[in-house]
């Protein structure tokens, strides 16, 4: 049997990176989100501190100059997704109220969206009116995306497969290509799940959790776990035997709408198999 191993590794700055399959920056462009996730999963100080040092000027002096990575700052195109993951880091390891001082224009390339702006206020102010406003907008978006995705996949005859059978498909029919291009992007679903997870428990959070669950496959155990979905005995067995994949499975669908390579892992894995470890870790907030 060919042993396939995950690609995660920790650099000298404490960031969680990912070996590139070919030429690339080993995931430096996505280092913030991946390192925040590593901090949540493993609760190790060097992951937490890497994000703290990245945002040091903001945390201490409200000066917003975030970096994708120390060696690849790319401040001009610092993204909404990475900003959201920084706010999630604040929920776990800092002061969420600090997020209110994040500027509307995140970088030269990106501005906050309406739902992101509302979510930050729902997190930071922790008032029912702010949670209501976020719920009112986000639930409509999620309902639309759910219906759109179902129609597109049904029209194209796209079905999910077992993770060990998944192979990225490059040659698609016109309907399959249309579905891939126009489906709501699956790579934001795990981020959306953590955003909802960070909200205060209550009616609005519960309704958003129920809206989130139909957007992912039944085998997306991480999102279902974060959304407080009821997992069966079969689900728990499947989670125990899950080996992980060499890409972050929980932010992707195992069907033809996914356009990146993902391979099931086999054999003994080195440290930091996040794809599997996240299923067994305590993801609750304020438990360092």
N, C-alpha and C positions, 0 to 999 in steps of 0.2 A: 504494500500500500504506500502511495506517495503521501508523505506527511506535509500538510499545508499549515503554515503558522500565521498567526495574526501579525500585523505590521506596526503595532504601536511601540513607541519607545520614548523615554524621558531624556531631554537634552540637558545641557549643563546649567540652563537657566531655570529648570523646573517645569518647563512646558511639556505637555504630552504631544508628541509629533507622530507622524505615520510615514513609514518608508514608502517612497514613490515607487510605482511599478516600473517606471522607466526614468527618463529625465524629469526632474521636478524639484520643488523646494522642500520635499518631505513634509508637506502639510503645514508649512509655516503660515500660509495665508489663512488657514482655518484653526490656528493654534489656540486662540482665545476660547472658542466654543468647546473644543476638545479638552482643554485643560480645566475649564470650569466643570465639565462633566466628570473628568477624572477626580477632581476635588470632592465632588458630591459622592461619587462611588467609594473612593478609598479614604477620604478624610485625612490625607497626609499633608503635613504643613508645607512642603515644598510646592505642591500644586496650588494651595491657597495663597501662598506668598508670591508665586509667580504672577498671579492676577493682581494682587495688591500692588506689587512693584510696577506693573504695567500702568495702572491707573493711579499711581501715587500722587501726581500733581492734582488730579481731580479730587481724590479723597481728602487731601490735606489743604488744598487751596482753591477748589472749584475750577481749576484750569483744565479744560477738556482737550487733551491731546493723546487719545488712545492709539495704541500700536497693534497691528496684527501679530507682530513678533519683533523682538529686539533687533534681529538681523534683517528683518524685512518689515519696516514700520508701516508703510503704505497707509499713512494717516489720511491721505486725500481720498481714499476709497474705503475707509473703515465702514463696515456694513451695518444694516439694521439688525441682522441676525446676531452678530457679535455683540452689539449693544444690548440686545435682549438677554443674551447669556451673561453679560456683566451684571445686569439687574437681577437675574436669577442668583448669581454669586452673592450679591448684596443681601438677598433674602436668606441665604444660608449662612453667610459668614460676615456680614456687615450690617449696615443701617439702610434699609430700603428707602427711607425718606430722602436719602442723598440723591436718589434717582430723579427727583423733581428738578434738579439743577442741570440735568443733561440737556444740552441745547436742542432746539427743534431741528436745526440742520446739523446732523451728526458728522458729516464730512462734506467735502466739496461735491461729492457724487451723490450722497444719500441724505434724505430728510426722513423724519419720522412719519409713518402713516397714521391715519386717524385712529385705527384700532390699537396700534402700538402706543400712541399718546394716551389713549384712554386706559389701556392696561397699566401703564406706569403709574397713573394717578390712582387706579384701583388698588395697586400694590402699596404705593408710598403713603397715600392719605388714609387708606383703610376705612373709608366711609361707605355706607350702603349706597348712597347716591352715585358714587364713582363706580362701584361694582355694578350697579344697575346700568349705567351708561355703557360700560364695557360689554356687559351681557347683551344689551339691546343691539349693539353693532356686530359683535363677534358671532352671536347666534344666527343672525341672518346670513352672514358670510359662510358660516359652516354648513347651514342648511342648503344654500345654493351649491356649494362645492360638492356636497354629498350627492345631490340629485344629478349634477353635471357628470360626476365621475361614474355613477351607475349607468347613466344613459350611454356615455362614450364607450365604456367597457363592454356593455351588452351589445351595442351596435357593432363593435369590432370583434366580438367573440373572445374577449380576453379573459383568461382565468388564472388564478394564482396556482403556484406549484409548491411542493415541499422544498424547504431551503436547500436540501442536498441535491435536488434536481434542477435548481435554478441555473440558467445560462443566459447572459445578456444576448438579446437578439438585435442584430444590426440590419438585417433585411426584413422589412415590414411591408405588409399590404398598405394600401392607401388609408383604409379605415383604422388600422393599427397605428400608423404614423400620426394620423389626425388625433387619435386618442392620447398618444404619448405627448404630443405638442400642447394640446388644449386641456388636459386633465389638470386639476388643482395639484400643484407640486407636492409629491409625497415627502420630499426631504424636509418640509417644515412641520410635519405632523408631530414628531417627537419634541420639537421646540415648543409647539403649541400646547402639547400635553404638559410640559414643565411649567409653562406660563399659567395654565389653569391650576395646576397643582400648588402653585405659590399663592393663590388667592386664599382669603379667609374662608373657612368652612361656612356653608350656608346654602340657601336656596339658589342663588345665582350661580355659585360654583357647581352645585349639583346638576343644574340644568345644562351648563356648558359641558360637564363631563358626559352627560347622556348624548349631547350633540356630537361629541368628539369620537365616541366609540364606533359609530358606523362608518367613519372616514378611513378606518384602518382594517386590515385583515384580522380574522379571528386569531391568527397565529402571531400577531404583534402583541406579545405578552407584556412588553414594557409599557406601551401606551395604555393597555387595558388595566395594568396594575396601577399606574398613576391616576387613571380615571375611576378607580375604585369599582371596576367591573367585577362581577362574580366569576371566579375561575374554578373550573371543574377539577375533579381528581385527575382526569386525563390531561388537562392543561398543566397541572403541577408536575405530572410525570414527564410530559414533553419538555417542560422547562428544565427539569433535572438532567435530561439526556441531551439537551441542546448543546452543541459543541462550539457554536459561534461561527461567524463568517469573517473573511479577511477585508470586509468593509462594514460600515455601521448599518446593520440590517434594519434597525428599528426606525430609521428615517427613510426607508425605502419599501416599495411593494415588491413582492416576489412574482412579478408578471411582466408583460411586455411594455408596460409604461416606464419601467426602469431602464435607464440608458447607461449604467455603469457596471463594470465587472464586479461580481461578488461570488466568492467561492466558499463552500463549506470547509471548515477546519477539521483536521484529523490528527490523531496522535497527541502526545503530551505537549501542552502549550507552555511557552515562557510566561513570565509575569506580565500582568496588565492586559489580559484578554477581556477588554471592557465589554465587548459584545455579549459575552456570557456572564461576566461578573455582575453586571448591572441587575440581572434578574434575581440575584440572591442577596443583594445589599439592602440595607435600610436606607430608603431615600427620603425619610421625613426630615423636615427642617429643624434646625437648632438641636441637632444631635451630633456634635463633633467628638 
